Amino acid sequence: MVRAAALAILVVGGTARAADEAAVFDVQYVDVEPRAQAKVATVLVEARAQARKTDGNLGFQAYGELGRPGRFAIVSAWRDQKALDAYGASADSKQWHAALDPVRVAAVDQRAFAWIAGDPLGTVAGRPPAARGAVQVITHMDSIPTFKDEAAAALKKLAEASLKDPGLVRYQVLVQTNRGNHFQLLETWRDQKALDAHIAAAPTRQFRDAVQPGAGSPYDERLYKALD
C-alpha cells in the first residue's frame, strides 16, 4: 500500500510558516544493483522507522522509482541544520548507509534544501490523503547563476497555481542551501491521471517556457511510489 508522502509536523497558525522557513530538507538519491532492490527497500524502510524517532526529525520517507529497479530517493525534513548534522553523524544513519555500500553502483547523492513555496510542513485542511495509486514526483531543476531569481519567481508562481489543482496531495518547492540556483520540487498526486492533467495545464507549460532560456541542465523529473 502506498503511504502518504506528506512530511507532517504539528504546527498551527502563525508558527507554521516560521517552522517551514527554519526547516532543512535532506534529499538523497540512491542507485544500487537492480538485483538488490528488495534488500535495499527493506533497509530503507527500517531506516525510516528509526529516523522518525530521532530528535529534530519532522518527517522521513523513502521512495522507489517507478520503472527503475534499484533507484531510490529518501526525503526527510529536520528542525534545523544542527539536527540534520547530528542525524548524519549518528550510528543509525551510518548503519543504513553502510548497508548500501556492497550493492550501490554510485555514490549517494545527498543535498540539503530550504523551503521557499508551496504547502507548509503541516497537514493541509481539505486536501485528499495519498492512497493506493498516488504518484510522487521529485524534480531537480537548476538555472544558470544569473537566472536564479527569475527561476525562483517562476517556481513560486507555478506552486501558487498548482495548489489549486484538484488532484493534488502535496506540493513543495525547495532551494539548495549552498547553491541558490538549484531547486527541488516535491509533488504528490492522487494518481497518474491527476499528474497528467497537471503536466498538460497552462501554468505548467508557461513555467517550462519561462525557465528554459536560463536552464542550467535538462529538467530532471522522476516518478516514485512510497515504499511499504
C-alpha positions in Angstrom: 0.0 0.0 0.0 1.4 3.4 -0.9 1.9 5.5 2.1 1.1 9.2 2.4 4.0 11.3 1.1 3.4 14.3 3.3 6.2 15.3 5.7 4.0 16.3 8.6 4.6 18.1 11.9 2.2 19.6 14.4 2.3 23.3 13.8 -0.6 25.7 13.6 -1.4 29.3 12.8 1.5 31.7 12.5 4.1 29.2 13.7 3.7 27.1 10.6 5.5 29.5 8.2 8.3 30.1 10.6 8.8 26.4 11.0 8.8 25.9 7.2 11.5 28.6 6.8 13.7 27.2 9.5 13.4 23.6 8.5 16.1 21.8 6.4 15.2 19.2 3.9 17.6 16.4 3.1 17.2 14.7 -0.3 19.2 11.6 -1.2 19.3 9.7 -4.4 20.4 6.1 -4.2 21.4 3.8 -7.1 22.0 0.2 -6.4 22.2 -3.0 -8.4 18.7 -4.0 -9.6 19.1 -7.5 -8.1 19.4 -5.8 -4.6 16.1 -3.9 -5.0 14.2 -5.9 -2.3 17.0 -5.9 0.2 17.6 -2.2 -0.1 13.9 -1.4 0.2 13.9 -3.3 3.5 16.9 -1.4 4.7 15.3 2.0 3.8 12.0 1.1 5.5 13.9 0.2 8.7 15.9 3.5 8.4 12.7 5.4 8.1 11.3 3.9 11.2 14.4 4.7 13.2 14.8 8.3 11.8 11.3 9.2 12.7 12.1 8.6 16.3 15.2 10.9 16.2 15.1 14.3 17.9 14.6 17.1 15.4 13.1 14.9 12.7 10.0 16.4 11.1 9.4 13.6 8.6 11.2 10.9 6.7 10.1 9.0 3.6 11.7 6.5 1.3 10.6 6.0 -2.3 11.2 3.6 -5.1 11.5 5.0 -8.7 8.7 3.7 -10.9 10.0 1.5 -13.7 13.6 1.7 -12.5 14.5 -1.2 -10.1 17.4 -0.2 -8.0 16.8 3.5 -7.9 15.5 5.1 -4.7 15.1 8.5 -3.1 15.0 9.5 0.5 13.3 12.8 1.5 13.5 13.9 5.1 12.8 17.2 7.0 14.6 18.4 10.1 14.1 21.2 12.6 17.4 22.9 11.5 20.8 22.1 10.1 22.1 21.1 13.5 19.5 18.4 13.8 20.3 17.1 10.3 24.0 17.1 11.0 23.5 15.2 14.3 21.5 12.6 12.5 24.1 12.3 9.7 26.7 11.6 12.3 24.6 9.1 14.2 25.1 5.3 14.4 21.6 4.7 12.8 22.4 6.8 9.7 25.9 5.3 9.3 24.5 1.8 9.6 22.0 2.1 6.8 24.4 3.9 4.5 27.0 1.2 5.2 24.4 -1.5 4.3 24.2 0.1 0.8 27.9 0.0 0.1 28.2 -3.6 -1.2 25.4 -3.1 -3.8 25.5 0.6 -4.7 26.5 1.5 -8.3 27.2 5.2 -7.5 27.9 7.3 -4.5 24.8 8.5 -2.7 23.8 12.0 -4.0 22.8 14.0 -0.9 21.7 17.6 -0.9 20.3 20.0 1.7 17.4 22.3 0.8 15.3 25.1 2.3 11.5 25.6 1.7 10.5 28.5 -0.4 7.0 27.9 -1.7 4.0 25.6 -1.8 2.4 23.6 1.0 3.5 24.0 4.6 5.0 21.1 6.5 1.9 20.6 8.5 -1.3 19.0 7.2 -3.5 20.9 4.8 -7.2 21.1 5.5 -9.5 19.7 2.9 -6.6 18.1 0.9 -7.2 14.4 0.0 -4.7 12.0 1.6 -2.4 9.9 -0.6 -3.7 6.4 -1.2 -3.0 3.4 -3.4 -2.1 4.7 -6.8 -0.6 8.0 -5.6 2.4 9.2 -7.6 5.3 11.0 -6.0 7.3 13.3 -8.3 10.8 14.6 -7.3 12.3 17.1 -9.7 15.7 18.6 -9.7 16.0 21.9 -11.7 18.9 24.3 -11.9 19.3 27.5 -13.7 22.4 29.4 -14.7 23.6 31.5 -11.7 22.5 34.8 -13.2 18.9 33.5 -13.8 18.3 32.2 -10.3 16.0 35.0 -9.2 13.9 34.6 -12.3 13.8 30.8 -11.8 12.7 31.2 -8.1 10.0 33.6 -9.1 8.7 31.2 -11.8 8.7 28.3 -9.4 6.7 30.3 -6.8 4.2 31.2 -9.5 3.9 27.6 -10.5 3.4 26.5 -6.9 0.6 29.0 -6.4 -1.2 27.7 -9.5 -0.5 24.0 -8.7 -2.0 24.3 -5.2 -5.4 24.8 -6.9 -5.2 21.5 -8.9 -8.0 19.1 -7.7 -5.8 16.0 -7.9 -3.1 17.4 -5.7 -2.0 15.8 -2.4 1.2 17.7 -1.7 3.4 20.3 -3.5 6.5 22.0 -2.2 9.4 24.0 -3.8 12.8 23.9 -2.2 16.1 25.7 -2.9 19.5 24.1 -2.3 21.1 25.7 0.7 24.6 26.0 -0.8 23.6 26.7 -4.4 20.9 29.3 -4.8 20.4 28.3 -8.5 19.5 24.7 -7.7 15.9 23.8 -6.9 13.8 20.7 -5.9 10.1 20.1 -6.5 8.4 17.6 -4.2 4.9 16.7 -5.6 2.4 14.0 -4.7 -0.6 13.5 -7.0 -3.7 11.4 -6.3 -3.0 9.2 -9.4 -1.3 9.2 -12.8 -4.4 10.9 -14.3 -4.1 13.8 -11.9 -0.4 14.2 -12.7 -1.0 14.1 -16.5 -3.6 16.8 -16.1 -1.1 19.0 -14.2 1.6 18.4 -16.8 -0.8 19.5 -19.6 -2.2 22.5 -17.7 -1.4 26.0 -19.0 0.5 27.2 -15.9 2.9 24.2 -16.2 3.6 24.9 -19.8 4.1 28.6 -19.2 6.5 27.8 -16.4 8.6 25.5 -18.6 8.7 28.2 -21.3 9.7 30.8 -18.8 12.7 28.9 -17.3 14.0 27.3 -20.5 16.1 30.4 -21.5 18.0 30.2 -18.2 18.1 26.4 -17.7 21.4 25.1 -16.4 20.6 21.4 -17.3 17.7 19.3 -18.6 14.6 19.2 -16.4 15.2 16.1 -14.2 11.7 14.9 -13.3 11.4 11.4 -11.7 8.3 9.4 -10.6 8.2 7.3 -7.4 6.0 5.5 -5.1 6.4 5.4 -1.3 7.9 2.1 0.0 5.6 -0.1 2.0 
